[in-house]
């Protein structure tokens, strides 16, 4: 069952918040402090403001399965300070807030979301897809390795946030077929998103005064991706 990708709308914020709360509970039940206050994760109110900002910029996407929201991802060229170098940011798209609804675990929704990030990178002529993962979540690290990413490094002490495990994958590593997800129309849109440079936002670093306070990336659930 192939997920459909569409840009998120402000009306999706409640769904994305539900994804986050659901996954935080799922992680906590497995002994992870990811996204918790104890682990220095974003308060839910800050998370919602950050996602709302990304939604309004057209950077957040929803995966749907049979018309039901099944996951979300935000893709832009921003990261917390002292994680990636300016050169690394300039040649990459950065993944944030990737969450898959537990109801749709195991049907490759996460794979479709990552492939969509690669599509955006390709259309922006960027050579890498990069992300920062929760430093202590080894199951999450294993998920990204299985998805073809490599651990570039653990960011140094100058990066003080809880997500300092830096993963990357070359855009060219995705096959042509994998970066062609099916896209659907959002309410009020009059044309279908096409695989065309105009379908992806154009970013320059100097145009983005907003800096995300925390990346909050989590993995699609699976036996090897739990802690």
C-alpha distance (Angstrom), angle and dihedral (degrees) to the residues before:
residue distance angle dihedral
X1 . . .
X2 3.80 . .
X3 3.82 117.0 .
X4 3.78 119.5 -128.1
X5 3.82 118.6 -135.2
X6 3.78 125.7 -145.4
X7 3.77 135.0 161.1
X8 3.79 113.4 -92.8
X9 3.78 120.9 -112.3
X10 3.79 129.7 -150.0
X11 3.81 86.4 -104.6
X12 3.83 87.8 64.6
X13 3.81 93.8 63.2
X14 3.80 92.1 92.8
X15 3.81 90.5 53.1
X16 3.80 92.8 47.3
X17 3.81 90.2 48.7
X18 3.79 89.4 51.4
X19 3.81 89.6 52.0
X20 3.80 89.8 52.7
X21 3.81 95.5 47.9
X22 3.80 91.9 45.2
X23 3.78 92.7 50.8
X24 3.80 94.4 44.8
X25 3.80 89.1 56.7
X26 3.81 90.6 45.9
X27 3.79 91.5 52.0
X28 3.80 93.7 45.1
X29 3.80 90.4 53.1
X30 3.79 87.1 58.5
X31 3.78 95.1 50.2
X32 3.81 98.6 -99.2
X33 3.81 122.2 136.2
X34 3.81 91.9 -157.7
X35 3.81 111.9 142.6
X36 3.80 92.8 -0.1
X37 3.79 123.1 126.3
X38 3.79 88.4 -121.6
X39 3.79 88.9 56.6
X40 3.82 91.4 47.2
X41 3.77 93.2 -108.7
X42 3.78 123.7 158.1
X43 3.80 115.8 -79.5
X44 3.77 107.3 -115.1
X45 3.80 91.2 -112.7
X46 3.81 91.2 56.8
X47 3.78 90.6 46.0
X48 3.81 90.8 54.0
X49 3.81 92.4 49.4
X50 3.81 91.2 48.9
X51 3.80 93.4 49.2
X52 3.81 91.8 44.7
X53 3.80 89.1 55.3
X54 3.82 90.7 50.7
X55 3.81 92.3 46.2
X56 3.78 91.3 53.9
X57 3.80 89.6 51.0
X58 3.81 91.4 52.4
X59 3.82 92.7 -114.6
X60 3.81 99.8 119.6
X61 3.78 125.1 80.7
X62 3.79 135.7 -167.4
X63 3.81 124.4 -146.7
X64 3.79 113.2 -148.5
X65 3.79 129.4 -163.9
X66 3.80 114.6 -164.2
X67 3.79 88.5 -16.6
X68 3.82 94.1 -53.1
X69 3.83 121.1 117.1
X70 3.80 105.6 -110.5
X71 3.79 104.8 168.3
X72 3.76 147.5 -15.3
X73 3.79 140.8 -140.3
X74 3.79 135.4 -178.4
X75 3.80 118.4 -149.9
X76 3.80 125.3 -172.8
X77 3.79 139.4 122.5
X78 3.81 99.6 -96.3
X79 3.79 131.7 101.8
X80 3.76 138.8 166.9
X81 3.77 114.6 -78.5
X82 3.80 119.7 -84.2
X83 3.79 96.0 18.7
X84 3.81 105.4 94.8
X85 3.79 126.5 18.4
X86 3.82 119.6 -115.3
X87 3.80 88.7 -106.2
X88 3.79 92.2 52.0
X89 3.80 91.0 50.0
X90 3.79 92.5 47.8
X91 3.81 92.7 57.3
X92 3.82 99.2 42.0
X93 3.74 148.0 55.6
X94 3.79 114.2 -128.6
X95 3.80 123.1 -137.9
X96 3.80 121.2 -141.2
X97 3.80 136.5 171.5
X98 3.78 98.4 10.3
X99 3.79 106.3 174.7
X100 3.81 131.1 163.0
X101 3.80 120.7 -157.1
X102 3.81 108.4 -114.6
X103 3.79 89.9 -128.6
X104 3.79 88.7 67.6
X105 3.79 99.4 43.1
X106 3.78 116.6 138.9
X107 3.81 99.4 24.7
X108 3.82 96.3 96.2
X109 3.79 98.2 -103.6
X110 3.80 89.0 140.9
X111 3.79 90.3 53.1
X112 3.80 90.3 53.6
X113 3.81 91.7 49.6
X114 3.81 92.2 50.4
X115 3.81 91.1 46.7
X116 3.78 89.1 52.7
X117 3.81 89.8 53.8
X118 3.81 87.3 52.8
X119 3.80 89.8 51.0
X120 3.80 90.5 53.8
X121 3.81 90.4 47.4
X122 3.78 91.7 50.5
X123 3.78 93.3 49.6
X124 3.79 90.4 49.5
X125 3.83 89.3 49.7
X126 3.77 91.3 -118.6
X127 3.76 119.5 149.8
X128 3.80 101.2 -148.9
X129 3.78 144.6 47.0
X130 3.80 108.7 -151.0
X131 3.80 137.7 178.8
X132 3.77 142.0 169.2
X133 3.79 116.6 -129.5
X134 3.79 131.4 -161.5
X135 3.80 103.8 -78.2
X136 3.80 98.7 -132.9
X137 3.82 99.4 38.3
X138 3.80 100.4 101.6
X139 3.79 92.2 171.6
X140 3.78 89.3 58.1
X141 3.79 90.4 49.6
X142 3.80 89.2 52.6
X143 3.81 90.0 51.4
X144 3.78 92.4 55.9
X145 3.79 92.1 45.8
X146 3.79 89.4 54.0
X147 3.81 87.4 49.6
X148 3.81 89.4 58.9
X149 3.80 100.2 -97.5
X150 3.78 123.7 131.2
X151 3.77 127.5 -147.0
X152 3.80 104.5 -109.6
X153 3.80 93.4 -173.7
X154 3.77 145.7 -58.3
X155 3.78 106.2 -94.5
X156 3.78 115.7 -114.8
X157 3.81 128.7 -107.3
X158 3.80 91.7 -84.5
X159 3.84 85.6 73.7
X160 3.77 100.1 70.7
X161 3.80 102.2 179.2
X162 3.81 125.5 104.5
X163 3.84 93.8 -111.4
X164 3.80 107.3 69.5
X165 3.83 102.2 134.2
X166 3.79 102.9 109.6
X167 3.81 117.6 -154.3
X168 3.78 129.1 -178.2
X169 3.77 141.2 176.9
X170 3.81 127.9 -172.1
X171 3.78 113.6 -110.4
X172 3.80 88.2 -132.1
X173 3.82 89.9 62.6
X174 3.80 90.3 76.5
X175 3.76 113.9 82.0
X176 3.79 119.7 -125.0
X177 3.81 90.9 -107.4
X178 3.81 94.7 50.8
X179 3.77 93.4 57.9
X180 3.77 95.1 56.2
X181 3.83 104.1 85.7
X182 3.79 117.6 171.1
X183 3.79 111.0 -102.2
X184 3.79 126.2 -154.5
X185 3.77 132.5 -161.0
X186 3.78 121.9 -96.6
X187 3.79 117.9 -136.6
X188 3.77 111.3 -76.0
X189 3.81 95.4 17.4
X190 3.78 116.8 125.9
X191 3.79 101.3 -164.1
X192 3.75 134.1 48.6
X193 3.79 117.4 -112.7
X194 3.78 107.8 -106.1
X195 3.77 132.2 -159.5
X196 3.72 91.5 -103.2
X197 3.82 133.1 116.7
X198 3.79 90.0 -106.2
X199 3.81 90.7 63.9
X200 3.79 93.0 66.2
X201 3.79 125.8 65.7
X202 3.79 117.5 -111.3
X203 3.79 111.8 -128.3
X204 3.76 132.9 -167.6
X205 3.77 119.6 -177.8
X206 3.79 93.9 -127.3
X207 3.79 91.7 57.9
X208 3.78 93.8 63.1
X209 3.81 115.3 76.5
X210 3.81 89.8 161.8
X211 3.78 113.9 93.1
X212 3.75 116.1 -168.9
X213 3.83 109.9 -120.8
X214 3.78 92.8 -145.0
X215 3.81 134.6 2.5
X216 3.80 99.8 -141.0
X217 3.79 97.9 -168.0
X218 3.78 117.1 171.9
X219 3.77 135.0 179.0
X220 3.75 134.0 -110.7
X221 3.81 104.2 -100.2
X222 3.76 120.1 -100.7
X223 3.77 138.7 138.2
X224 3.79 92.5 -94.3
X225 3.79 93.7 44.3
X226 3.78 97.9 58.8
X227 3.78 130.2 92.4
